[in-house]
Every structure is written in C-alpha cells, then in structure tokens.
C-alpha cells in the first residue's frame, strides 16, 4: 500500500487516525473509557447499576471516545457536545452542529435537568414516612451526611479550593442533582469531571454498600424486625401542608437552593393533590426523559481529552471516601438508636439515610429479608431516605450560600 493510500484511509477513518496520532495518555484514556462504557452497559443490563442511567451513559462514553475527529482549523473534537465552548458566536456555532449541544446548553449547564429530575422524584415520594417518625428519620439522615461534612476539609487539605472541595463533598449525599447543581455554581472549571464522577459512584450505593453492611453489622442485628404498630394515618391534606410549609421554610433559610426545594416539593404537592394527569406526566415522561438524557449527556462528556486531568484522580479518591463515610455515619446513627431502643432497632436502617432514594431503602430491606424473611424495615428506611434528600439539599444550600 502506498503512502498516499494510507493517508486517504486515515482521512476516511478519522476515529482510528486521531487515536493513532494521540499522545499515550489520551490513547490509553480513550481505550480505557471505551472499555468502561462497555462495562456500564453490562452492569446496567444485569441490574447491578441503574439501567436507565447507566446504559445510555455507557454507550455515550464508548461512542464519544471512538468518534474523535479533526474539525475546523485542525481542532480535534466530536460532533456531540462541547462543554468548554465560550463566547456567544462560538456557542451559536456549535448549537447548529453538535447533536446534544442544545440539551447541554439549555438543560444541563444551567441545572434545569436536575430540577426536572427532582420534580419526578418528588411525585414518587411519600412524605408520610417522614411525618410518622420525623425525629428518627432526620436523626439518621444527619448522621448519613458524615461523608459530605468530612470530605470538605479533606479536599481542602489535598489542595483544592473551598468551592471545589464543597462541590466534590456533595457526592457524599449520593444525590446526583445536588452534585450537578453545586458544582455548576461553585466549581464550573471542574463541573464536568465532578458530575461524571458523582454519577458513576452512585452505583457504589447499590453495589458496594452490602459489603460494608456485612462487615459492620452482624447478621443477627440485620435480622431485627421493626414494629408496625406505631404507624399512624397521615392524610393527603396533612402531607400537602407539610410540603408547602417545608418548601417555604427551607427556601426562606436557603434561597440559593430554592429551585431544588420547589422542584422536589411541587412534585410532592402534585402527588398529594390528586392531580393524576400531572402526576403521570412528571413520574413518566419528565422523570424518565430527563434521567435518560442526563445519562446520555454524561457519557458524551467523558471524552478523554476533557475528562483526563490530574485532578480527576483526587475526585475519584474523594468521591469514594465521601460515599463510604456517609454509609458509616448512617450505621453509627443506626447503632445509637439500637442502644437507645434497647436492641429493638435495626441499625442497618441508618444506611438508608444516604439519600439515593429509594435505592438505599430497598437495599437495606433486601438485606434484612435475607437475614430474616419476616423482617419488614422498609417504612422506617424510606423515612430516613426521604429525609436524606432534604438534608442533602440543606447542605447544598449552606455550601452555596457561604462560598458563592
């Protein structure tokens, strides 16, 4: 084959051409991210990770690292999204070319997609679980924020600014929209890697927490059933009043996080007002559509040239530390209530305070049922999990208000 033929082939198959000409870090980074994308799809299909989020994320991650090409003026990039575009003219240019740029610009980079996800989550939440046991639920949720609180000074000690540290610390709440919202406001320079790392690690709450629980809580304690006799009836009217008052009060205290508070509690209000048509829209097309495009956009942001940075190693370390400490904090809170109730409280419920709702609540119920088929702890766990969403939003409001 002549040199001219080789050149034409490389011009034709530009993904291979840009891969072959890339420096070693980018070369292996692209290969590794393609493999990781395949892995996310597999784990999503198997149900180890959330399929709706991880399958589009994995496919996007694999494709964006395969489809790198030479653009105008010799610039290397893709035709999907440019998260680093600046200036009005440049933005208008990529909006007409890049496939997902409109979604990124008008829904992702301003936090709108996080608000839409929160509306859908709000419709699914039954705040009655919190209202039945408000002090117990909030107590566990506060302890389950240990990772968020402890990771902040640790990140500062590792050389990150206070704004960057606050953004990565919110990963400890296991609440993706909070991570997106905080990093967007406080650490725009690290917005892409922090958000990607945060969502990648949400799988840890389902895949990794069972090992931690088995390590720290013996089976006989995991098998403790929770009494159902103390359940009192909470009417829809009472839940609606709670949603309105809580939303207004939290917005009064932390105005900067008011969009998230309103989105969450307006979903609750729609649910408790009996607006069936709106409930179906928010819990269906809005939530599933926003989650799907959130995963797809996150995957397409994982282009090696954008995501590979020395600081990403710190983010990976701090993210797993934050989520691990949050689970440990929840377990500590669970043990405190175990001793307070003289051995009649399942300490595993504390893990549900990590606000990956309802994943952590379902996880601890599944593990309780394995230890004791008669053990029902889900109502208590859902109360802690829903409270975790509220405490995560409060800490987000504190961080943004103090550091903005």
Protein Blocks (a to p, Z undefined) as FASTA:
>chain_A
ZZklmmmmmmmmmmlmmmmmpcfklmmmmmmmmmmmmmmmmmmmnomacfklmmmmmmmm
mmmmmmgccdehhiacdfkbcckbgcjklmmmmmmmmmklmmmmmmmmnommmmmmmmmm
mmmpcfklmmmmmmlmmmmmmmmmmmmmmmmmmmmmnopafklmmmmmmmmnopaklmmm
mmmmmmmmlmmmmmmmmmmmmmmmmmmmmmmmmmmmcfklmmpccdfklpccddfklmmm
mmmmmmmmmmmmmmmlmmmmmmmmmmmmmmmnopaklmmmmmmmmmmmmmmmmmmmmmmm
mgfklmpcfklmmmmmmmmmmmmmmmmmmmmmmmmmmmmnnopacfklmmmmpccdfklm
mmmmmmmmmmomkbcfklmmmmmmmmmmmmmmmmmmmmmmmmZZ
